[in-house]
């Protein structure tokens, strides 16, 4: 009896901790995605290499938006960070 109570408490703790982490990624995903789309709008791609980087960034941001829609927030944040890297590269012409 005592072991089953302990097991239930552990499961509840893990569930609550998982929900808290998901909410944290939700906020980060939304705010980073907004910033990245604004950066992409004002980005000035230099040369062919910059245009390729700009296109990669646009694709990654679209993928991040899809991840946000299906509530896969940790992957959303990862794709946004990658997209922001390519936005910076497009401005440098790389």
C-alpha positions in Angstrom: 0.0 0.0 0.0 2.8 2.4 0.9 4.7 1.6 -2.3 1.7 2.4 -4.4 1.2 5.8 -2.8 4.8 6.6 -3.4 4.6 5.5 -7.0 1.5 7.7 -7.6 3.2 10.7 -6.0 6.3 10.2 -8.2 4.1 10.0 -11.3 2.2 13.1 -10.3 5.4 15.0 -9.7 6.8 14.0 -13.1 3.6 15.0 -14.8 3.5 18.4 -13.1 7.2 19.1 -13.9 6.7 18.1 -17.5 3.7 20.5 -17.8 5.8 23.4 -16.3 8.6 22.8 -18.8 6.2 22.7 -21.7 4.7 26.1 -20.8 8.2 27.6 -20.5 9.1 26.4 -24.0 5.7 27.7 -25.3 6.4 31.3 -24.2 10.0 31.1 -25.6 8.9 29.7 -28.9 6.3 32.4 -29.4 8.6 35.3 -28.5 11.6 34.0 -30.4 9.4 33.3 -33.5 8.1 36.9 -33.5 11.6 38.3 -33.2 12.9 36.1 -36.0 10.1 37.0 -38.4 10.8 40.7 -37.8 14.5 40.1 -38.4 13.7 38.3 -41.6 11.5 41.1 -42.8 14.3 43.7 -42.5 17.1 41.4 -43.6 19.0 42.5 -46.6 20.6 39.5 -48.3 23.9 40.2 -50.0 24.7 38.2 -53.1 23.8 34.7 -54.1 25.1 33.1 -50.9 23.1 35.6 -48.8 20.0 34.7 -50.7 20.5 31.0 -50.1 20.9 31.7 -46.4 17.8 33.9 -46.4 15.8 31.0 -48.1 17.1 28.6 -45.5 16.0 30.9 -42.7 12.5 31.3 -44.2 12.1 27.6 -44.5 13.3 27.0 -40.9 10.9 29.7 -39.6 8.0 28.0 -41.5 9.0 24.7 -39.9 9.2 26.3 -36.5 5.7 27.7 -36.9 4.5 24.2 -37.8 6.1 22.9 -34.6 4.4 25.6 -32.6 1.0 24.6 -34.1 1.5 20.9 -33.1 2.8 22.0 -29.7 6.3 20.7 -30.2 7.8 23.8 -28.5 11.3 22.5 -27.9 11.8 21.8 -31.6 10.2 25.2 -32.4 12.9 26.9 -30.3 15.7 24.9 -31.9 14.5 25.8 -35.5 14.1 29.5 -34.6 17.7 29.6 -33.3 18.9 28.0 -36.5 16.9 30.4 -38.6 18.3 33.4 -36.7 21.8 32.1 -37.5 21.0 32.0 -41.2 19.4 35.5 -41.1 22.7 36.8 -39.8 24.6 34.9 -42.4 22.4 36.3 -45.2 23.2 39.9 -44.1 26.9 39.0 -44.3 26.6 37.5 -47.8 27.5 34.0 -46.6 
